[in-house]
Amino acid sequence: MSNHDPEGARRGVEEMEAKLKAARAANPKPSHNEAPSNVMSQRQTGVAYRVLVDMIAGLLVGGFLGYWLDRWLGWAPYSLVTGLVLGFVAGANNAWRAIRAYSKDAAVTGSGGDDGNRRLP
Amino acid sequence: MHSPMEQFEIKRLLHLNLFGIDASFTNSSTWMIIAVILATAVFVWGMRQRALVPGKLQSVAELGYEFIAGMVRDNVGDGGKKYFPFILTLFIFILFCNVLGMVPYSFTPTSHIVVTFAMAAFVFVGVTLIGFARHGVHFLSLFVPKGVPFALLLLLVPIEIISYFIRPFSLSIRLFANMLAGHTMLKVFGGFVVMLGIIGGWAPLAFIVVFTGLELLIAFLQAYVFAILTCLYLNDAIHLHH
């Protein structure tokens, strides 16, 4: 089937639609909640990866910054400690933001029904 | 026995020295070029007929396009259309690098932090420039949370700034660590198969089969996460809220 024959293509689409309708009638959809929960679990995996690495990267960046300041200005060990604490807080901040965005979406789409533990304040 | 890290070794295929910088053509570059060529082939060859009812390859190309188009529409909204080609390219390139890395004897460019950090740094600098170009100095209000007393701002603004600068690191570490860990794990369990031999080697072999499937999922998922985070950062820069 090529684009040089629009009439034939249109007929092809109509035929395929009829076939699709017949196939859908023959096999009714499986239970309706299966698809969204699958989509959601993929997003959950994505959010989990974000949270994990956000917190580690926060520590790494803060620690590196503090270490570098120590070397440069000779403030050892205060800037390393401050950097680690700030980095941890910043990483947790990023992670919290990811979780909050996700839980807001989950509450809106309502997948999981009245699954209360998914909602955060 | 080969070391599990041997697969990540960079080999120079073509020695090249540009003004004192080692710019040799390596196995990593080769596989990146293969990824680019294959991705281009899927899109160009797949769309050559522009059929109303898509064939197999055209379905794949359209699926990738629609997937990213929907992602940009949902996460960036208006004003994001301009950046859609960039995000599609980024996603497809990472996806092809990741998936091609699953081919035996191949090389995974995304398992090196230089590659992933270069991409993440490009996204970071680009997004920051877009933010400044759109909002000027007002872009800095991204670092000031609303409705917070002044005393707390002294503490919160540095945290917000560090949070912002963590982005390229978390973006690159996530992709690189996932690819590195997965491939190392596969190689280690491959070593177990050889060590345990014909009697006990079946258990790790079965694990490898399952784990290869998981790795394919992760290859897709990491490309997806990279693309969606780029969208979210772009959204922050364009609409100035989070």
Contacts between the chains, C-beta under 8 A, distances in Angstrom:
chain1	res1	chain2	res2	distance
A	1	B	51	5.9
A	1	B	52	7.7
A	1	B	53	6.3
A	2	B	49	6.2
A	2	B	51	6.9
A	3	B	49	6.7
A	3	B	50	5.4
A	3	B	51	6.3
A	3	B	52	7.2
A	9	B	51	7.2
A	9	B	52	4.4
A	9	B	53	6.9
A	10	B	52	7.5
A	12	B	52	7.3
A	12	B	53	5.6
A	13	B	52	6.0
A	13	B	53	6.1
A	16	B	53	6.2
A	42	B	221	7.2
A	45	B	221	6.2
A	46	B	221	6.3
A	46	B	224	6.6
A	46	B	225	5.0
A	46	B	228	7.1
A	49	B	174	6.0
A	49	B	178	7.3
A	49	B	221	7.4
A	49	B	222	7.6
A	49	B	225	5.9
A	50	B	170	7.6
A	50	B	174	7.4
A	50	B	225	6.8
A	50	B	229	7.4
A	53	B	170	4.9
A	53	B	173	5.6
A	53	B	174	4.2
A	53	B	177	7.1
A	54	B	166	7.0
A	54	B	170	5.0
A	56	B	170	7.8
A	56	B	173	7.1
A	57	B	166	5.2
A	57	B	169	4.4
A	57	B	170	3.7
A	57	B	173	5.4
A	58	B	162	7.5
A	58	B	163	7.7
A	58	B	166	5.3
A	58	B	170	7.7
A	60	B	169	6.5
A	60	B	173	7.6
A	61	B	162	6.8
A	61	B	165	6.5
A	61	B	166	5.0
A	61	B	169	5.4
A	62	B	162	6.5
A	65	B	162	7.8
A	86	B	158	6.3
A	86	B	159	6.4
A	86	B	162	5.7
A	87	B	162	6.3
A	87	B	166	7.5
A	89	B	159	5.4
A	90	B	159	5.1
A	90	B	160	7.8
A	90	B	162	3.9
A	90	B	163	4.2
A	90	B	166	5.9
A	91	B	163	7.7
A	91	B	166	6.2
A	91	B	170	7.9
A	93	B	159	5.9
A	93	B	160	7.5
A	93	B	163	5.0
A	94	B	163	5.1
A	94	B	166	6.1
A	94	B	167	7.7
A	94	B	170	7.1
A	97	B	242	6.4
A	101	B	232	8.0
